[in-house]
Amino acid sequence: MAIEPYRRLLAIPGVRTLLLVGLVARIPATATGITLTLHVLDGLGLDYIQAGLAATASTVGMAVGSPLAGRLVDKHGMRPVLLVTTLAQLAFWSTAWALPFPALLAATALAGLLSLPVFSVIRQCIAAAVPLEQRRMGFSLDSMLIELSYMAGPAIGVAGVTMLGSMWTMFLVAAGLVASGVALLVLNPPIRSEEELEEPQERVPRRRWLTPGLVGLLGTVSAATFVLTTTELSLLATIKDAGDVEWTGLAIGVWCAYSLIGGFVYGGLSRGLSPLVLIGAMGVLTIPVGLVGGDWRWLMVALIPAGVLCAPGLSATVDTLSRWVPAGARGEAMGLHGTALLVGGAASAPIAGALIDSYGPGWAFAVAGLVGVVMVLVALPFWRRTGGSVDAPVSASV
């Protein structure tokens, strides 16, 4: 695979810095979930039910707040939204350690509502900075960097709580989130390209872009995260059943490496694929994974075909969304994409847990893959009605 296309991408003014800031800024954001969970379990001495409630409160807040923040970015620009959300995260993470559980639950929901929109903002800025013909590669590279953030953030959160305790780890999370917000405020990357800024700046009615085809796309995003989260939980359960818990970190790292390789290869292709093809294939290839039995080492081999499609599938959904939605509504659309990711992950946890407890990890793999395939089939007729191509811009009136 040639490196030259990636060099040309990184040579675009501002792109290299934007991607680097995005990588670093997302690390504290990916550490928040595990830090909050461990604080409830260890810092407050409560059980997994309360920890689950806190996680749910945060997820609900973020799911509501993500498109709202995006809409405000579209209307008022990035800096006011970043300023408010950065201050909100500072207030929460610097005081959450001292709150009793009922107050912590309410504050967690509010902090989720006002979460720093680092994921959607970076994607919105990539769409503005990168020419259309290179955008697929830009989003592929961004998906690879997100994988690296998720490999680092939760590990740092666990290490921090283990060595320093939840209070000091929360202070570190607060410092990291503030640094992320300040970095984006100083960088202030454009959310629209020069060509888009020259166009008349008018309010874009939601009915112009929130079509059945786009709703179907968001549904496939949720299905993709359902497949990925269920796969992760099933992999963990298989390793635990084998008595090899100490190998969990390595197994997750190898699985993430599959996605990184897939994202690198996909970004360098001359032509992209529909996210329906990629996510549908990921679902089909996940269904039989559980047939390899209880040896997690063979399971890692069986996960290679579906694993290499993770980053390509998710980056293809962002690329397609950026082409279907007019620039004036791109922030809200990226926020809805973030909500779809959260919904899929949140729905998968209890379902996967019930399947693993009742029938074993093998059935959880099968159900996860089937959910992905079914959602793609549901979205397919609406997708065709949209009439757009992944590699060609779609009219804003779609």
C-alpha positions in Angstrom: 0.0 0.0 0.0 1.5 3.3 -1.1 2.3 6.0 1.5 2.3 8.8 -0.9 -1.5 9.5 -0.8 -1.3 9.9 3.0 1.7 12.3 2.5 -0.4 14.4 0.2 -3.3 14.4 2.7 -1.0 15.5 5.6 0.5 18.2 3.4 -2.8 20.0 3.2 -2.5 23.1 5.4 -3.8 22.5 8.9 -4.6 18.9 8.5 -1.6 17.4 10.2 -2.1 19.7 13.3 -5.8 19.0 13.4 -5.4 15.2 13.4 -2.6 15.4 16.0 -4.7 17.6 18.3 -7.7 15.3 17.7 -5.6 12.3 18.7 -4.4 13.8 22.0 -7.7 15.6 22.8 -9.7 12.4 22.6 -7.6 10.5 25.1 -9.0 12.2 28.3 -12.5 11.9 26.7 -12.1 8.1 26.3 -10.9 7.8 29.9 -14.0 9.3 31.4 -16.3 6.2 31.4 -13.9 3.8 33.1 -12.8 6.5 35.6 -16.4 7.2 36.6 -17.2 3.5 36.9 -14.2 2.8 39.1 -15.0 5.8 41.2 -18.5 4.4 42.0 -17.1 0.9 42.6 -14.0 1.8 44.6 -14.2 5.4 45.7 -17.9 5.2 46.9 -17.8 1.5 47.6 -21.0 0.8 45.7 -21.9 -2.1 43.4 -22.2 -2.6 39.7 -25.9 -1.6 39.6 -25.0 2.0 40.8 -22.0 2.0 38.4 -24.3 1.1 35.6 -26.8 3.8 36.5 -24.0 6.4 36.4 -22.8 5.1 33.0 -26.4 5.2 31.7 -26.9 8.8 33.0 -23.7 9.9 31.3 -24.7 8.1 28.0 -28.2 9.6 28.0 -26.8 13.1 28.6 -24.2 12.7 25.8 -26.8 11.3 23.4 -29.0 14.3 23.9 -26.2 16.8 24.0 -24.2 15.7 21.0 -26.6 16.9 18.2 -27.5 20.0 20.3 -23.9 21.0 20.6 -23.5 20.4 16.8 -26.5 22.6 16.0 -25.1 25.4 18.2 -21.7 25.1 16.5 -23.5 25.5 13.1 -25.3 28.6 14.4 -22.8 30.3 16.6 -19.4 28.9 15.7 -17.1 26.5 17.5 -15.5 28.7 20.1 -18.6 29.6 22.2 -19.6 25.9 22.4 -16.1 24.8 23.3 -15.8 27.5 26.0 -19.1 26.5 27.7 -18.5 22.7 27.5 -14.8 23.0 28.7 -15.9 25.0 31.8 -18.7 22.5 32.4 -16.2 19.6 32.3 -13.8 21.4 34.6 -16.6 22.0 37.1 -17.8 18.4 37.1 -14.5 16.5 37.1 -12.9 18.7 39.7 -15.9 18.2 42.2 -17.4 14.8 41.3 -15.2 12.9 43.7 -16.8 14.8 46.7 -20.5 14.2 45.6 -22.7 11.7 47.3 -24.2 9.2 44.8 -27.6 10.8 44.2 -26.0 14.2 43.5 -23.3 12.4 41.4 -26.0 10.8 39.3 -27.6 14.1 38.5 -24.3 15.9 37.8 -23.2 13.0 35.6 -26.3 13.5 33.4 -25.7 17.2 33.2 -22.0 16.7 32.4 -22.9 14.3 29.7 -25.3 16.9 28.2 -22.5 19.4 28.2 -19.7 17.0 27.2 -16.8 18.4 25.2 -17.8 17.8 21.5 -14.2 16.8 20.5 -15.2 13.8 18.3 -17.8 15.6 16.2 -15.9 18.9 16.0 -12.8 17.2 14.7 -14.8 15.3 12.0 -16.6 18.5 11.1 -13.3 20.3 10.7 -11.8 17.5 8.6 -14.8 17.8 6.2 -14.0 21.5 5.9 -10.3 21.2 5.5 -10.0 18.2 3.2 -11.0 18.3 -0.5 -13.9 16.0 -1.4 -11.7 13.6 -3.3 -9.4 13.1 -0.3 -12.1 13.1 2.4 -12.5 9.3 2.6 -8.8 9.0 3.3 -9.0 11.8 5.9 -11.8 10.1 7.8 -10.1 6.7 7.5 -7.0 8.2 9.1 -9.1 9.8 11.8 -10.8 6.5 12.6 -7.3 5.0 13.0 -6.3 7.7 15.4 -9.6 7.2 17.4 -8.6 3.6 17.8 -5.3 4.7 19.3 -7.1 7.1 21.6 -9.4 4.3 22.8 -6.4 2.0 23.4 -4.7 4.7 25.6 -7.5 6.5 27.4 -9.2 3.6 29.3 -5.8 2.1 30.2 -4.7 5.4 31.6 -7.9 5.7 33.6 -7.5 2.2 35.1 -3.9 2.9 35.9 -4.7 6.2 37.5 -7.4 4.9 39.8 -5.3 1.9 40.7 -2.2 3.9 41.6 -3.5 7.3 42.6 -7.1 6.7 43.6 -10.3 8.0 41.9 -10.1 11.5 43.4 -6.7 12.3 41.8 -7.6 10.5 38.6 -10.7 12.7 38.3 -8.4 15.8 38.7 -6.2 14.5 35.9 -9.2 13.9 33.7 -10.4 17.5 34.4 -6.9 18.8 33.5 -6.9 16.7 30.3 -10.3 17.8 29.2 -9.5 21.5 29.9 -6.3 21.1 27.9 -8.2 19.6 25.0 -10.7 22.4 25.0 -8.1 25.1 25.2 -6.1 23.5 22.4 -9.1 23.5 20.1 -9.9 27.1 21.1 -6.4 28.2 20.3 -6.2 26.2 17.1 -9.8 27.3 16.1 -9.9 25.2 12.9 -12.5 26.3 10.3 -15.8 24.4 10.3 -16.5 25.3 6.7 -14.2 25.4 3.6 -13.4 28.6 1.8 -15.8 27.7 -1.0 -18.6 27.0 1.5 -18.0 30.3 3.3 -18.5 32.1 0.0 -21.9 30.6 -0.4 -25.0 32.4 1.1 -25.1 31.6 4.9 -28.7 30.7 5.4 -30.4 28.5 7.9 -30.7 24.9 6.5 -34.1 23.4 7.3 -33.7 20.0 8.9 -36.2 18.4 6.5 -33.8 19.1 3.6 -31.2 16.8 4.9 -32.7 14.5 7.6 -34.1 12.1 5.1 -35.2 8.4 5.4 -31.9 7.6 3.7 -29.9 9.5 6.4 -31.9 7.9 9.2 -31.1 4.5 7.7 -27.4 5.5 7.7 -27.6 6.4 11.4 -29.3 3.1 12.0 -26.3 1.3 10.4 -24.0 3.3 12.6 -25.8 2.1 15.7 -25.8 -1.5 14.4 -22.0 -1.3 13.8 -21.3 -0.2 17.4 -23.8 -2.9 18.6 -21.7 -5.5 16.8 -18.4 -4.1 18.1 -19.4 -3.7 21.7 -21.0 -7.2 21.8 -17.8 -8.6 20.2 -15.7 -7.0 22.8 -17.8 -8.3 25.7 -18.0 -11.8 24.2 -14.2 -11.8 23.7 -13.7 -10.8 27.3 -16.1 -13.5 28.5 -14.3 -16.2 26.4 -11.0 -15.2 27.9 -12.4 -15.1 31.4 -13.9 -18.6 31.0 -10.5 -19.9 29.9 -8.9 -18.5 33.0 -6.6 -16.3 31.0 -7.7 -12.8 32.2 -4.1 -11.6 32.3 -4.1 -11.8 28.4 -7.1 -9.5 28.1 -5.1 -6.4 27.3 -3.1 -8.1 24.6 -6.2 -9.6 23.0 -8.0 -6.2 22.9 -4.9 -4.6 21.5 -4.5 -7.2 18.7 -8.2 -6.8 17.8 -7.7 -3.0 17.6 -4.7 -3.6 15.4 -6.9 -5.4 12.9 -9.1 -2.3 12.6 -6.0 0.0 12.2 -4.7 -2.2 9.3 -8.1 -2.2 7.7 -8.5 1.6 8.0 -5.0 2.1 6.5 -5.7 -0.1 3.5 -9.2 1.3 3.0 -8.1 4.9 3.1 -5.5 4.2 0.3 -8.0 2.6 -2.1 -8.8 4.4 -5.3 -12.5 4.1 -4.7 -14.5 3.6 -1.6 -17.4 1.2 -0.7 -20.8 1.9 0.6 -21.0 1.7 4.4 -23.9 -0.8 3.9 -21.5 -3.2 2.2 -18.8 -2.8 4.8 -21.1 -3.0 7.9 -23.2 -5.8 6.3 -20.0 -7.7 5.6 -18.8 -7.1 9.2 -22.1 -8.5 10.5 -22.0 -11.6 8.2 -18.4 -12.3 9.2 -19.2 -11.9 12.9 -22.0 -14.5 12.9 -19.8 -17.7 12.7 -17.0 -16.4 15.0 -18.4 -18.3 18.1 -18.1 -21.6 16.3 -14.4 -21.8 17.0 -15.1 -22.8 20.5 -13.7 -21.7 23.9 -10.0 -21.2 22.9 -9.7 -17.5 22.7 -6.5 -17.7 20.7 -8.3 -19.3 17.8 -11.1 -16.7 18.4 -8.5 -14.0 17.7 -7.8 -15.6 14.3 -11.5 -15.9 13.5 -12.0 -12.2 14.3 -9.5 -11.0 11.6 -12.0 -10.7 8.7 -14.6 -8.7 10.7 -11.9 -6.8 12.6 -10.3 -5.3 9.6 -13.7 -3.9 8.6 -14.2 -1.9 11.8 -12.5 1.4 10.9 -13.4 1.2 7.2 -17.1 0.7 8.1 -17.3 3.6 10.6 -15.2 6.0 8.5 -17.4 5.2 5.5 -20.5 6.3 7.5 -18.9 9.6 8.4 -17.7 10.2 4.8 -21.1 9.5 3.4 -22.8 11.7 5.9 -20.4 14.6 5.1 -21.4 14.3 1.5 -25.1 14.1 2.0 -25.5 17.0 4.4 -25.1 20.6 3.5 -22.3 22.5 5.3 -24.7 24.6 7.3 -26.1 21.6 9.1 -22.9 19.5 9.2 -22.3 20.0 12.9 -25.8 18.8 13.9 -25.5 15.8 11.6 -22.1 14.9 13.1 -23.7 15.2 16.5 -26.5 12.8 15.4 -23.8 10.4 14.2 -22.2 10.5 17.7 -25.6 9.8 19.2 -26.1 6.8 16.9 -22.7 5.5 18.1 -23.8 5.9 21.7 -27.2 4.3 21.2 -25.7 1.2 19.6 -23.1 0.7 22.3 -25.6 1.3 25.1 -28.2 -1.1 23.7 -25.6 -3.9 23.2 -24.3 -4.1 26.8 -27.4 -5.5 28.5 -28.4 -7.7 25.5 -24.9 -9.1 25.2 -24.7 -9.7 28.9 -28.0 -11.6 28.9 -26.9 -13.7 26.0 -23.5 -14.5 27.4 -25.0 -15.5 30.8 -27.8 -17.6 29.3 -26.3 -19.2 26.2 -22.6 -18.4 26.1 -20.4 -16.0 24.1 -20.9 -18.0 20.9 -24.5 -17.1 20.6 -23.7 -13.4 21.5 -21.4 -13.3 18.4 -24.1 -14.7 16.2 -26.9 -12.4 17.4 -24.6 -9.3 17.1 -23.7 -10.2 13.5 -27.4 -10.8 12.7 -28.4 -7.4 14.1 -25.8 -5.8 11.8 -27.1 -7.7 8.8 -30.8 -7.0 9.6 -30.2 -3.2 10.0 -28.4 -3.0 6.7 -31.3 -4.8 5.0 -33.8 -2.4 6.7 -31.8 0.6 5.5 -31.2 -0.6 1.9 -34.5 0.4 0.3 -34.3 3.9 1.8 -30.7 4.1 0.7 -31.5 3.4 -2.9 -34.2 6.1 -2.7 -31.6 8.6 -1.7 -30.0 8.2 -5.0 -26.5 9.2 -4.0 -23.1 7.6 -4.5 -20.4 7.3 -1.8 -17.8 8.7 -4.2 -19.9 11.5 -5.6 -21.4 14.5 -3.7 -25.1 14.4 -3.1 -27.3 17.4 -3.5 -28.1 19.2 -0.2 -31.8 18.8 -1.1 -31.6 15.1 -0.6 
